[in-house]
Amino acid sequence: MLAEWTRHRWNVLRSARISLDESAYDLLETVLATTENEYQESRKKLENLLSTLVQQLNLIKELTPEGGLARIPFGKGRRSLNSADKAESLAQAVSALAGKAYRAPAQPEPSFTVFNQEVEESLYRILRWALPPGTRLLAFADVNEGFTNSYLGITETDFFIVSYGDLRKKGLVGELHPLADIRYVRLDERKSRDPQLHIITKDQNFQVDFDRWITSGENLSQARRLADILATVMNLPVDEKKNDPIFELEGQKQLSGGSK
């Protein structure tokens, strides 16, 4: 910030110097335009950098027992500061330079959950910073992917499946899979004690199941609704549909046979 502010002031002084020469009007226009463009671009880069910094430091804060406290060189000597709060204050200052209000992401409040008990508040605090900015979590479920205890999350645009350890210890949600890529969804209840949720996307097949508590009446209805939510966005683009002539030929044979 200080370096960019110094450069900006130097360009202002340079422009004032050039303006004293009436024959240098074109140069003045160029310097002014270049200065403004550079300033806007640098500020956007700084906003993006600070956004990432705030996100990462807050994840550290939620994932570590000490709550993200760090000893940072600031002022005279070293003292303990909450680095996440300091980064957020800096982000607010940069946003103010642009005439904007800085908004930290809100804590997720999914409308629908599939858990055997109340969802731990700590999970939502982690998800607040683990999910991309502006992401709204609609549904959240406790599932198993193979032998791995996992979470399934559904946002307005994507879904993700992440292991307990990756979310709780590393603050990761893994790959976000676009809802638009979902081709088919099925809740297989043939094994009454082990219903399986199949999610087939454009490029991958996912299969998750649930612990035994899901087999009770109310919980099973929640699993069915989870499948319904994903099935609502099933999508097969026109360009992926095929039209093999074998069915046209077969139809023509049936018509010609019927006419005889």
ChimeraX attribute file (.defattr): number of C-alpha atoms within 10 A of each C-alpha:
attribute: neighborCount
match mode: 1-to-1
recipient: residues
	/A:1	12
	/A:2	7
	/A:3	7
	/A:4	14
	/A:5	12
	/A:6	11
	/A:7	15
	/A:8	16
	/A:9	12
	/A:10	13
	/A:11	17
	/A:12	15
	/A:13	12
	/A:14	14
	/A:15	18
	/A:16	12
	/A:17	11
	/A:18	18
	/A:19	15
	/A:20	11
	/A:21	11
	/A:22	9
	/A:23	10
	/A:24	11
	/A:25	13
	/A:26	11
	/A:27	14
	/A:28	20
	/A:29	14
	/A:30	11
	/A:31	17
	/A:32	16
	/A:33	12
	/A:34	13
	/A:35	19
	/A:36	13
	/A:37	12
	/A:38	15
	/A:39	16
	/A:40	13
	/A:41	12
	/A:42	14
	/A:43	19
	/A:44	15
	/A:45	12
	/A:46	17
	/A:47	20
	/A:48	13
	/A:49	13
	/A:50	18
	/A:51	18
	/A:52	16
	/A:53	17
	/A:54	23
	/A:55	23
	/A:56	16
	/A:57	22
	/A:58	25
	/A:59	24
	/A:60	22
	/A:61	21
	/A:62	22
	/A:63	19
	/A:64	12
	/A:65	9
	/A:66	10
	/A:67	16
	/A:68	19
	/A:69	17
	/A:70	14
	/A:71	12
	/A:72	13
	/A:73	11
	/A:74	10
	/A:75	7
	/A:76	6
	/A:77	7
	/A:78	10
	/A:79	12
	/A:80	11
	/A:81	15
	/A:82	17
	/A:83	21
	/A:84	22
	/A:85	16
	/A:86	13
	/A:87	19
	/A:88	21
	/A:89	14
	/A:90	18
	/A:91	23
	/A:92	18
	/A:93	17
	/A:94	20
	/A:95	18
	/A:96	12
	/A:97	10
	/A:98	12
	/A:99	9
	/A:100	11
	/A:101	13
	/A:102	17
	/A:103	10
	/A:104	16
	/A:105	15
	/A:106	15
	/A:107	16
	/A:108	21
	/A:109	14
	/A:110	15
	/A:111	9
	/A:112	16
	/A:113	20
	/A:114	23
	/A:115	19
	/A:116	13
	/A:117	8
	/A:118	8
	/A:119	14
	/A:120	8
	/A:121	10
	/A:122	12
	/A:123	16
	/A:124	17
	/A:125	18
	/A:126	25
	/A:127	22
	/A:128	26
	/A:129	25
	/A:130	20
	/A:131	20
	/A:132	14
	/A:133	14
	/A:134	10
	/A:135	17
	/A:136	20
	/A:137	23
	/A:138	18
	/A:139	20
	/A:140	24
	/A:141	21
	/A:142	22
	/A:143	26
	/A:144	21
	/A:145	19
	/A:146	10
	/A:147	8
	/A:148	13
	/A:149	17
	/A:150	22
	/A:151	21
	/A:152	21
	/A:153	20
	/A:154	24
	/A:155	19
	/A:156	12
	/A:157	15
	/A:158	18
	/A:159	21
	/A:160	17
	/A:161	23
	/A:162	22
	/A:163	20
	/A:164	20
	/A:165	13
	/A:166	13
	/A:167	19
	/A:168	17
	/A:169	15
	/A:170	14
	/A:171	22
	/A:172	19
	/A:173	23
	/A:174	14
	/A:175	11
	/A:176	17
	/A:177	18
	/A:178	16
	/A:179	21
	/A:180	15
	/A:181	18
	/A:182	24
	/A:183	20
	/A:184	18
	/A:185	22
	/A:186	16
	/A:187	20
	/A:188	15
	/A:189	14
	/A:190	9
	/A:191	8
	/A:192	12
	/A:193	14
	/A:194	16
	/A:195	21
	/A:196	22
	/A:197	22
	/A:198	17
	/A:199	20
	/A:200	17
	/A:201	20
	/A:202	15
	/A:203	8
	/A:204	11
	/A:205	13
	/A:206	12
	/A:207	16
	/A:208	22
	/A:209	22
	/A:210	23
	/A:211	15
	/A:212	13
	/A:213	14
	/A:214	22
	/A:215	17
	/A:216	10
	/A:217	9
	/A:218	10
	/A:219	16
	/A:220	18
	/A:221	14
	/A:222	17
	/A:223	24
	/A:224	16
	/A:225	15
	/A:226	21
	/A:227	19
	/A:228	15
	/A:229	16
	/A:230	18
	/A:231	18
	/A:232	12
	/A:233	16
	/A:234	19
	/A:235	15
	/A:236	15
	/A:237	10
	/A:238	7
	/A:239	6
	/A:240	8
	/A:241	8
	/A:242	7
	/A:243	8
	/A:244	8
	/A:245	9
	/A:246	9
	/A:247	10
	/A:248	10
	/A:249	11
	/A:250	11
	/A:251	12
	/A:252	12
	/A:253	12
	/A:254	10
	/A:255	11
	/A:256	10
	/A:257	9
	/A:258	8
	/A:259	7
	/A:260	5
